[in-house]
Amino acid sequence: IMDSIELKNKSLGVNKIFKFVIKENLVEDFSLDKINNSAKIFFENEYHSLSKKNKLDIINELDEYSFFNIKGYNFDKKEKSKLFKLILVLSIFKSEIIKLLENKKLDYPDYGPLKRKASPSLETYEYVGNNKLEIHPTNRSYGLLFE
């Protein structure tokens, strides 16, 4: 179905991704989970055993290339809607591959429980300032945050 769309770029990494996405039919069966799982399979088969320097080279190559440039494709004008779907899948796939190449995991640090109140205590609002500043009620509510 996508055979009428070709990539003009001849770089190896970009072409591998393009051909894999077409072969796996990720555009027609669009699913974010399927795209991410396919990217993991592609990474394991193609890039997992590469050295750190080679991985950095591939990251740089992919970072420099934009799948969003329509001039980078040979396509029939009737296939324009399919091209936009393909571009979306390729960009998601590319970002997942880069994340896998960088070996980044989103682990959020655990700072433990808060040791103090998140906002001043109620007593603070009873009297604010020094003798030069008196706060008068304005009929506004003050929200207090507690652990």
C-alpha positions in Angstrom: 0.0 0.0 0.0 2.8 2.4 0.9 5.0 1.2 -2.0 4.3 4.4 -4.0 6.1 6.6 -1.3 9.9 6.6 -1.4 12.5 8.3 0.7 15.0 10.5 -1.1 17.5 10.4 1.7 20.2 7.8 1.2 21.7 7.7 4.7 21.8 4.2 6.1 20.1 4.8 9.5 17.2 6.9 8.2 16.6 4.4 5.3 16.6 1.4 7.7 13.9 3.1 9.9 11.8 4.0 6.8 12.0 0.5 5.4 11.2 -1.1 8.7 8.1 1.0 9.3 6.8 0.3 5.8 7.6 -3.5 6.1 5.9 -3.8 9.6 2.8 -1.9 8.3 2.8 0.4 11.3 1.0 3.2 9.3 -2.1 1.2 8.5 -2.3 -0.4 12.0 -1.6 2.8 13.8 -1.1 2.1 17.5 1.3 3.9 19.8 2.0 0.7 21.8 2.7 -1.2 18.5 5.0 1.5 17.3 7.0 1.6 20.6 7.2 -2.2 20.7 8.4 -2.4 17.1 11.0 0.3 17.9 12.3 -1.9 20.7 12.5 -4.9 18.4 14.2 -2.8 15.8 16.7 -1.5 18.3 17.5 -5.0 19.6 18.1 -6.3 16.1 20.0 -3.4 14.7 21.6 -1.2 17.3 21.8 -3.0 20.7 25.3 -4.4 20.2 26.9 -1.3 18.8 29.6 0.6 20.6 28.8 3.9 22.4 30.5 5.9 19.7 28.5 4.3 16.9 25.3 4.9 18.9 26.2 8.5 19.2 26.8 8.7 15.5 23.4 7.3 14.8 21.8 9.6 17.3 23.4 12.6 15.6 22.3 11.3 12.1 18.7 10.9 13.3 18.7 14.2 15.1 19.8 16.1 12.0 17.2 14.5 9.8 13.6 15.7 9.8 10.9 13.3 8.6 8.5 16.3 8.5 10.1 17.8 5.3 7.7 16.7 2.5 10.4 17.5 -0.1 12.3 14.5 1.3 9.9 12.0 -0.3 8.9 10.9 -3.8 5.2 10.4 -3.7 2.1 10.5 -5.9 -0.1 13.5 -5.1 -3.0 11.1 -4.4 -1.0 9.6 -1.6 -0.6 12.9 0.3 -2.9 11.8 3.2 -1.0 8.5 3.6 2.2 10.5 3.6 1.2 12.5 6.6 0.3 9.4 8.5 3.7 7.9 7.6 5.4 11.1 8.7 3.7 10.9 12.1 4.6 7.2 12.6 8.2 7.8 11.5 8.7 10.7 13.9 7.3 8.7 16.8 9.4 5.8 15.9 12.5 8.0 15.5 12.1 9.5 19.0 11.7 6.1 20.5 14.8 4.8 18.8 16.8 7.9 20.0 15.5 7.3 23.5 16.7 3.6 23.4 20.0 4.6 21.9 20.6 7.1 24.7 19.5 4.5 27.2 17.4 7.0 29.1 14.9 5.9 31.6 12.5 8.3 33.2 13.1 7.4 36.8 11.7 10.1 39.2 13.7 10.6 42.3 12.1 9.8 45.7 12.7 12.7 48.0 10.7 11.1 50.9 7.9 12.7 52.9 7.8 16.5 53.4 9.3 17.5 56.8 7.5 20.9 57.0 4.2 22.4 56.0 3.9 23.5 52.5 2.4 26.9 53.4 2.5 29.1 56.5 0.4 28.1 59.5 -3.0 29.8 60.3 -1.4 32.0 62.9 0.6 33.8 60.2 -2.6 35.2 58.7 -3.9 36.6 62.1 -1.2 39.3 62.1 1.1 40.1 59.2 3.7 42.8 59.0 5.2 45.3 61.3 3.5 48.3 62.9 3.6 50.2 59.5 1.5 47.6 57.7 -1.9 46.4 58.8 -3.8 43.9 56.7 -7.5 44.4 56.5 -10.0 41.7 55.5 -10.7 41.7 51.7 -13.3 38.9 51.7 -10.8 36.6 49.9 -10.1 33.1 50.9 -6.6 31.9 51.7 -5.8 28.3 50.8 -3.5 26.4 53.0 -1.5 23.4 51.9 -0.7 20.6 54.4 1.2 17.4 54.0 
